[in-house]
Amino acid sequence: MRNILIIGAGRSATSLIQYLLNKSETEKLALTIGDLSLENAQKLAGDHPNATAIKLDIFNEEERRKTVKAADLVISMLPARFHIEVAKDCLEFGKHMVTASYVSDEMQALNSDVEKKGLVFMNEIGLDPGIDHMSAMQVIDRIRDNGGKMLLFESFTGGLVAPESDDNLWHYKFTWNPRNVVVAGQGGAAEFIQEGTYKYIPYHRLFRRTEFLNIEGHGRFEGLANRNSLKYRGVYGLEDVLTLYRGTIRRVGFSKAWNMFVQLGMTDDGYTIPNSENLSYRDFVNLFLPYSPTDSVELKMRHSLKIDQDDLMWGKLEELDIFNPDKKIGIKDATPAKALQKILEDKWTLQPEDKDMIVMYHKFGYELNGEKKQIDSHMVLTGEDQTYTAMAKTVGLPVAMAAIKILNKEITTPGVQRPIKKEVYEPILEEMEKHGITFKENFTKYLGYNPDNVQGY
């Protein structure tokens, strides 16, 4: 039996572990599932004979190194900042590694040593990053192989609530790490290029400069820019492309409403609030509003945001029960972002029967034989329930498939890498189609942003 160590038994690991257990007999796999919570690990291991659940504290160096040494391949489903210690262990003991996270500078620095040992450290092979890379490179390579020249590439992904479970005014529920949603876009301006012009969106404007996306059969969505699209010019080999824009999908109206929290300062994660554990939701809101001996918190809020009591924006705030004087934040030394996350989790957590939905949309503009053309590609997937979500499926399945293909020596290129080579993306995309993860393509005339070539864009 070949031992796969899975570190982290959170919400993204359900479909990953289920897939590997289903393959464990034919592929001769023994899974060791390690988590700080033994209960979480046991829940995902179930009573399967090829799965062992263990309590694993990655900060216990001796324990971590021992479990890594005993594995043939390690899958890290930890928060991104913790991968590097596991990676160093894998390098020392000669173990392959798979993660769904972005390649950090520290991870990239290991590349030459990983190559020398002939190891595969596959990163960015979840949903976004992951399926977005693979599905994009498949089309980009196809265009190039046919002699085409890329002019435009846009890519948007969103984890949303499915229409049948959409029962709030925000048209949103948490389908992955809530913290990442609350602090999204912070840390620098969004950078991208449109029609050869560099564009920048500072954080305080991010949620008011959105694009509209129409996806066949699913309606209209909005896209907001990710922080740095430009680094993907080198990754995708698009150094000369005129437009490169990566972003996040939300239902129309979400960004305008979220901007209220940004303008008030509630998403700030840079300082802690004294006595935060004893603050009521109402007290928390009042921290960001001017003092008044007579005006209520509600009145001050409406005045600060310049909205009326019959405005949809006001209805969205009331729906969150954000003015409740009895509910407590209950988190010691909370930052504003952590306190806001607590309030939102009350209302936006998926219920047991709720279904989530993943929406991915790519636009490719290219020139072939003197003619400009465009391909619009989209993938929409609905989850089963609160546990087996579309998010868990799209993150976990490509991770699991890559792990098996590395063990079977079907993926052999050594080094710290992303799934952008044909040896990786072709078989994985083909297998994912059997699990309902499919892309639909529409071919149209290239529209671009400036079809009339008007000066001043």
N, C-alpha and C positions, 0 to 999 in steps of 0.2 A: 504494500500500500504506500502511496505517496502522500506525505503529510503537508496539508495546506494550513498555515496558521492565519486565522482571521482576527485582527485586533480591532475591536470596536463592534458592539452588537446593538447599535442604535437603529433609528427608523429607516435609514438607507440600506441596512444590511439584510432585510427580510427576504427580498427576491433573490439576492446574491446567494444566500445560504441555501434557500430552497432549491435553486438551480443546481448548485454543486452537490447537494445531497441526492437529488434525482439522478445525477450522473456518477455518483460515487461508486456504484457497483461496476458499471461498464468501464469507467476510467480508473478504477482502483485508487480511490481517494479516501483518505482519512482526514476529517476536519477537526482542528482544534480551535474552538471559539473562545477567545479571551476578552473579558470586559471587566471594568472596575466593579460592576454589579454582576455578581454571579447569577442572580435571578434573571437578568436580561439575557445572559449567555445561555442559561438553561432553557429559557423560553424558546429561543431560536433553534437550539439543538434538538429539543423535544426528546423523544426516546429512540431516536435513530441510532442503529448500531455503529454507524461510521462517523458519529459526531461526539466529541468530548467537550464539555463546557468547563472552563476554568476561570477563577477570579484572577485578573491580571492588572497589576498596577504598573504602568509603563515608567513611572518615576522610581520604581524599585529596580535599579540597574541589574542586579544579579539575577532577579527573577525574569526580567525582560530578555536578557542575553541568553539565558538558559532555554527559554521557549523558542526564541528565534533560531538558535543553534540546532534544535531538534526538528526544524521544519525543512521542507524542500523548497517551498515558496511561501512568501509572506504577503498577505493582502492587508494593507493598513487603511482602515475606515475611521481613523482618528481625525480630530480637527487638524487642519493643514499644518499648523505651527509645530505639531508634535511628530510629523513624519521623519524629520531629519535624524533623530536619535535612532529610530528603527532602521533607517536607511544605512547608517554607519555600522550597525550590528550586522545587517545583511551583507554589506561589503566585506566586513572582517571575516564572516563565516562562509562566504561564497554562496549566498542565497539570492534567488530572483525575487523581485518585489513589484507589486502592482498597487497603484493608488488612483483615486479619481480626482485628485487635487491638482491645481496649477503647479508647474515646475517653479520652485523657488530658486533664488540665487544660490542658496546653500546646497540645494539638491543638484543644480547644474554644475556646481564646483566639483562634485564627485565624479563627473562624467568620464574623465580620462582613466581614473582608477577602476571604474565599473567596466569600461571597455577592455582594459588590460586583463581583467579576470573573466571576461567572456560572459558577463551577467547582463540580464535584461531588467532594467528598472523602468517599467511602463507607467507613465503618469498621464493625467488628463484624459482618462478613458472612462468617464462617467457619462453624464448627460451634457452639461455645459460647464466645463469643457469635456469633450468626449465625442458623443454622437454628432455634435455640431462639426467638429473637426473632420470626422470620417465621412459624413454625408457631403460636406463641402468639398473635400479633396477629391472625392469620387467624381463629382461633376467638373471641377476645375481641371483635373487630369484628363478627363474625357474631351473637354473643349480643346485643351492644348494638343492632345494626341491627334485631333482632327485638323490641327493647323490654325486654330483660333487664337486670338489675342484677348486677354481679359481687360475689360474696361471698368467694371464695377463689381463689387462684392459686398452685400449686406447680409447680416445674420442676426436674428432675434430669437430668444427663447424665453418662455414663461412657465412657471409652475402656478397653476390657477385652480380654482374650484370648478368642478364640472357643472354644467347648466342645471342638472337635476338636483344638485346640492347647494345651489347658489341662492341663499336665503337672507342675505344682508345687503344694505345699501352700497357697501364698498365693492361688492362682487368679488370678494377676496377672502381666502382663509390660508393659514400657514400650512404649506405642504412640505417644507424643509426647515432648516435651522432658522427660527424666528429672529435670532440676533442678526444674522446676515441681512435680513430684510430691513430691519430697523436702521442699521448703519450703512446701508447700500449707498454707494456714490461718494462717500466721504474720503478724504485723504488726497485731494488734488482734483484739478479740472478734468472733465471728460475730453479726450483728444481723438479726433478722427479726421478724415479727409473726404471732401465732396467736390467732384468735378475739378480736381486739381487744386482746390483751396483748402488749406488747413483750417479746422474749426475747433473751438474750445467752448466748453460749457462749465462755468464754475458751479460748485455745489449749490449755492443759493438760487441758481437759475435752472438747475438740472430738471426739476419736475414741472417746469413750465415751457420747456422746449422739447416737445415730443413729436413723433412721426405717427401718422395713421397707417395701419396695415389692414388690408381687406383680404381675408383668407376664405377661399371658396368653400361654401357649405357651413361656415362657422361664424361669419359676420365680421364686424369691425373691431379692431384692437388698437391699442396705442403702444408705441415703442419708445423707450427712453435710453439714452446712450450709456454704454458701459464706460468704465473709467479710461482704459487705454486700448483703443482699437489698433493703433499704429504698430504695436509690437508684432502684430500678426502678418505684417507685410513680409517679414523675413521668414516666418514659420510657413506661410502658404506659398512663398515664392512670388509675391505680388508687389515687388518693389516699384514697378512702374504703373500700377493701377491708379486710375483717376479718382475712384471712390472706394473707400473702405470704412465700413461703419458696423460695429457690433453693439447690440443692445438687449434690453429686457422687455418682455411683453407683459402688459397689464390690460385689463378691461378699460374701455374708455371712461374717463372721469376719475380713476384712481389717483393718478399723479397730481391732478389739481387739488384733490382733497388732502393727499399726503403732504403737499406743500404747506398746508396750515401748520403742521407739526415742525417742519423745517424752519419756517419764518419765526415761530415762537421760541425755537431753541430746544425743543423737547427731544430731538434726536442726537443731541451732543453727548459724546462719550468721553469727554476730556476732563471731567471733574466729578467729584462725588458730593452728594447732598447730605449735610448733617441731619441726623435723626430721621433718615429716610424710612426706616422700618416702621415708624409710628405715623407717617403721613397718610392721610386719607387720599383717595383719588382726587377729591375736590381741592385739598390742600396743595397737592402736587401741581395741578393746573394753575392755581393761584400764584405759585412761585414765579411764573413767567408773565404775570399781568401787573399793570400799575396799581399802586395803592389807591384806595378810595374809601372814605369813611361811610359812604352811603350806597355805592353801586354794588350789586351782586356780582359773583364770579361770572355768571352767565352773561350779564350785561357788559362787563369789562371784556370778556372774550369776544362777543359780537362786535364791539367797538374796535378792538385791536385788529381783528381780521376783516373788518368792514363787510360783514354779512348780516342779513336780516333773519328774523326768527322763522320766516317761511322759506328760507333758502335751503336747497338740497344739502349744501355743505353743513348747515346747522343740524339737519336731520342726521347726517352721518356722525357728527360728534355726539349727539344725544344717544344714538344707538349704542355707542361704546360704553355708556354708563359712566362717562368720564367725570361727571359732576357729583358722583355719589359721596356723601360725607361719612359713610360707615365702612366702606371697603378700604382696606389698608394695603399699602405698597408691600410691606412685610419683608423688605430686603435691606439689610444693613449696608451702609456706605454705597448706596446705589448711585450710578450716574443717571442723568436724565434719560438716556437711551434705555438703560436697564429697567427703570421705572415704567417708561412707556411700553416696553415689551411686556411687562407683567400685566398692564391694563389690557393690551390687545389680545394676549393669550386667553383672557377670560372669554372673549367673544369670537376669536378667529381660529380656535383649535378645531380640527376635524372631529366630528362626532363619529361613533363606531360605524355607522352605515353610510357616512359621507363618502363621496367619490371625488378624487382630484382629477386634474386634466393637465397634460403637458402639451404645449403648443410650440412648434419650432418652424421658423420661416426663413428661407434663404432667397436672395435675389442675385442672379448672375447676369451681368451685361458683358457682351463680348463682340468682337468683330471677326467675321469669317468670310473670306473671298470678297472683301470690300463691302460687305453688308453687315450692319449692326443688328444684333439679335439679343434676346433676353429669355432667360429661364427663371420661372418662379417655382420654388419647391417648398412643400410644407408637410409636416408630420403632426398629427393630433392623436393623442392616446389618452383614454380614460381609465382610471384605476378601478380596483374591485371594491375596496373598502378602506377603512382607516389604517389597516395594517399593510395590506398588499396594494400600495398606492402606485399610481403611474410614475411618480417620482422615484420610488424605490426600485421599480422595474427598469426604468431607463438609466438610472445610476448603476444599479447592481448587476444587470445582465452583461453589459459589455466588459465590466471588471472580471466577472466570473469566466466569460468566454476567453478573454485574453489570458487569464491564469492557466487554463487548461491547454491552450495553444502554445504557451511558453513551455509548460512541462512536457508537451508532446513534440517539442522542437519544430513546431510549425512557424513560430515566430522566433527568429534566431539572431537578428541584428542586435549586437550588444550596445550598451550605453544607457544614459539617462535620456528618455525619449517620449515623444507624443505619438498618437496613433495616426500618423499622416502618410505612412508608406502603404503601398498596395498590399504587401504581404500581411498587413494588419487589418486594414479597413475592408478589403474585399470579402474575406470569409466571415468576418464578424457582422457586417451589414447584411450579408446573405442569410446568416443564421437568425439574426434579429427579426427578419421578415416573418419567420415561422412563429414568432411570438407577438405578431401584430404591430411591430414597430416598422412602419413602411412610409415611404415618401411618395407624394404625388407631384408630378411635374407638369407645368403649363408652359407652352412655348409661345412667345409673342414678339412683336417688334420692339427693339430697344427704345425705351422712353427716356432713361437718364433723369437728370434733374433740370436740364436746360435744353430741351429739344429744339428751341428756336435760336439757340446760341446768343441769347440776349446778353449784352455787356453788363457787368455789375454783379453777377452772381457771387 
